[in-house]
Amino acid sequence: MNEEISLAVTRRSNENLSVCHSFLSRELTDAYAIRSEKG
């Protein structure tokens, strides 16, 4: 029982991490694009 719960928790936090990571990557890409546009 506990093993299943910890697996579910791990899976969920991995999903949250990847969502957070892609969001951060997009933010960084946007910031970089804006900065290079300004020159």
C-alpha positions in Angstrom: 0.0 0.0 0.0 2.6 2.5 1.0 4.8 1.6 -1.9 1.9 2.4 -4.3 1.4 5.7 -2.7 5.0 6.7 -2.8 5.2 5.7 -6.5 2.1 7.9 -7.2 3.7 10.8 -5.3 7.0 10.3 -7.2 5.2 10.2 -10.5 3.2 13.3 -9.7 6.3 15.3 -8.6 8.1 14.3 -11.7 5.2 15.6 -13.8 5.3 18.9 -11.8 9.0 19.1 -12.3 8.8 18.7 -16.1 5.9 21.2 -16.3 8.0 23.7 -14.3 11.0 23.0 -16.4 9.3 23.6 -19.7 7.7 26.8 -18.3 11.1 28.0 -17.2 12.7 27.1 -20.5 10.0 29.1 -22.3 10.4 32.1 -20.0 14.2 32.0 -20.6 13.7 31.7 -24.4 11.3 34.6 -24.4 13.6 36.8 -22.3 16.6 35.9 -24.6 14.5 36.7 -27.8 13.4 40.1 -26.3 17.0 40.9 -25.4 18.4 40.1 -28.8 15.6 42.1 -30.5 16.7 45.2 -28.5 20.2 44.5 -29.6 
